[in-house]
Amino acid sequence: MRVIRHKNLCSSSVSTAPPKAQQTWRHPGGKLVELGSHALKQDELLAILIGAGVPGRSALAIANAVLDQYCGLYALHRWEATVEDLARIPGVGRDKALRILAAVELGRRLHRLWRSQKSAPKAEGDLLAGLDSKPKPEPAPQGPTDADLLATIIGSGIRGRPPKVIAEDLLARFGSVLGLFDQDMGDFLSIRGLNSTKIIRICATLEIAKRIALALS
């Protein structure tokens, strides 16, 4: 597996690289590596979370089926999609549904952090610029913790290090979920149990969360 080194994959800044409009990628993960998560469309981000397709149905086709049913990422929040709802879509299943909803929930939490600052963001960058990556302790959110949600995104662990332990190490290293934004992805490789595939999935998750938080604002 090709290892990602020194790539700021989660950056929302505009790339200065030459235009690659004519280039095609076998999977949107390759596009994220080359252009950054901000350059991906909704279906491409969702396809990264879905990961593998099923016979006769690619991850991108499954992603589009989800978006067609819910009319976009924001509607997954608005209509309060459940694991059971998403799992019924052919090719999704329970594990992929859990990953999708984990990203949606992180978007809700990111919005609540923005709302606590009491100033509406005018642009995507503003959403994060005024937020402390190590916010003051607040009452724990109901339901899964941030580490639980990240563990769902990570998916699998290695011997002696389940996904929850990897997620906890990631949050400890960067302070919070906010601390994961705009990081050098080479730094993510310092977390034992993360590889290129999982890092790309985390980046897609953060971009989805950011877009949902903006839509909520």
SVG drawing of the C-alpha trace seen along z (x, -y; Angstrom):
<svg xmlns="http://www.w3.org/2000/svg" viewBox="-37 -37 43 46">
<polyline fill="none" stroke="black" stroke-width="0.4" points="0.0,0.0 1.3,-3.4 2.0,-5.5 1.0,-9.1 3.8,-11.4 3.6,-15.2 0.2,-15.7 -2.2,-18.2 -5.2,-16.2 -7.7,-17.9 -6.8,-21.4 -9.6,-23.7 -7.2,-26.0 -7.2,-26.2 -4.5,-24.2 -1.8,-26.0 -1.0,-22.9 -1.8,-23.0 -5.4,-22.3 -6.3,-18.6 -9.8,-18.8 -9.0,-16.2 -7.5,-13.7 -9.6,-10.8 -9.2,-8.6 -10.1,-5.0 -11.4,-5.9 -12.1,-9.3 -9.4,-8.6 -6.8,-9.2 -8.4,-12.6 -8.4,-13.5 -4.7,-12.8 -3.9,-14.9 -6.3,-17.8 -7.4,-17.8 -10.7,-17.0 -12.2,-20.4 -12.0,-19.5 -14.3,-16.4 -18.0,-16.4 -20.6,-15.0 -20.8,-11.6 -17.0,-11.2 -16.6,-12.0 -19.4,-9.6 -17.9,-6.9 -14.7,-7.1 -16.7,-6.4 -18.5,-3.5 -15.1,-2.1 -15.8,1.0 -18.7,1.6 -20.6,4.8 -20.8,6.9 -22.3,4.8 -22.5,1.7 -19.4,-0.6 -18.9,-2.6 -19.7,-5.7 -22.9,-4.3 -23.9,-3.4 -23.0,-6.9 -25.2,-8.4 -28.1,-6.1 -27.9,-7.4 -27.7,-11.0 -30.6,-10.5 -32.8,-9.1 -31.9,-11.9 -31.2,-14.8 -27.7,-15.6 -25.5,-15.2 -27.4,-17.9 -30.7,-15.9 -29.1,-13.0 -29.1,-15.2 -32.4,-17.0 -34.4,-13.8 -32.6,-12.1 -31.6,-9.1 -31.0,-6.0 -28.7,-3.0 -31.7,-0.9 -32.8,-3.4 -29.4,-3.6 -28.7,0.2 -31.8,0.8 -30.2,-0.9 -28.6,1.8 -24.8,2.0 -24.8,0.0 -25.3,2.4 -24.9,1.7 -21.2,1.0 -21.2,-1.5 -24.4,-3.1 -22.6,-3.6 -19.7,-5.3 -21.9,-7.7 -23.9,-8.6 -20.7,-9.1 -19.6,-11.7 -23.1,-13.4 -22.9,-13.5 -19.4,-15.0 -20.9,-17.7 -23.6,-18.4 -21.0,-18.7 -18.8,-21.0 -21.8,-23.2 -22.5,-23.3 -18.9,-24.4 -19.3,-27.2 -22.6,-28.2 -21.0,-28.5 -18.8,-31.2 -21.9,-33.2 -20.6,-34.6 -21.8,-33.2 -19.0,-32.1 -18.9,-33.9 -16.9,-31.3 -15.7,-27.8 -12.3,-28.9 -14.1,-31.2 -15.9,-28.2 -12.6,-26.8 -10.5,-29.9 -12.1,-31.1 -12.4,-27.8 -9.8,-26.6 -8.5,-23.1 -8.5,-22.5 -11.9,-23.9 -12.9,-24.3 -14.4,-21.1 -18.1,-20.9 -20.7,-18.3 -20.1,-15.1 -22.5,-14.8 -25.3,-12.3 -24.6,-9.1 -21.2,-8.1 -18.1,-10.0 -15.9,-11.7 -13.5,-8.8 -16.4,-6.3 -17.3,-8.2 -13.7,-8.2 -13.3,-4.6 -16.3,-3.9 -14.7,-5.8 -11.3,-4.0 -13.1,-0.7 -10.5,1.8 -7.5,2.0 -4.3,4.0 -3.2,6.6 -3.5,5.1 -4.9,1.8 -8.6,1.8 -10.1,-1.2 -11.2,-2.9 -7.6,-3.0 -6.3,-4.3 -9.0,-7.0 -8.2,-8.0 -4.5,-8.3 -5.4,-10.5 -7.4,-12.8 -4.8,-12.9 -2.1,-13.8 -4.1,-16.7 -6.1,-17.8 -9.6,-17.3 -11.5,-16.7 -10.9,-20.3 -7.2,-19.7 -7.4,-17.2 -8.3,-19.9 -5.6,-21.3 -3.0,-18.9 0.0,-17.5 -1.2,-14.0 2.3,-12.7 1.7,-13.4 -1.3,-11.1 1.1,-8.2 2.7,-8.6 -0.5,-7.0 0.1,-3.3 -2.7,-1.5 -3.4,-4.2 -2.6,-3.7 -3.2,-5.5 -6.7,-4.1 -7.8,-5.1 -6.3,-8.5 -8.1,-9.3 -11.3,-8.1 -10.7,-10.4 -10.1,-13.3 -13.3,-12.6 -15.2,-12.5 -13.8,-15.8 -14.8,-17.4 -18.4,-16.0 -18.6,-17.2 -17.5,-20.7 -20.0,-20.9 -22.9,-19.8 -21.8,-22.3 -21.9,-25.1 -25.3,-24.0 -26.6,-24.1 -25.3,-27.6"/>
</svg>
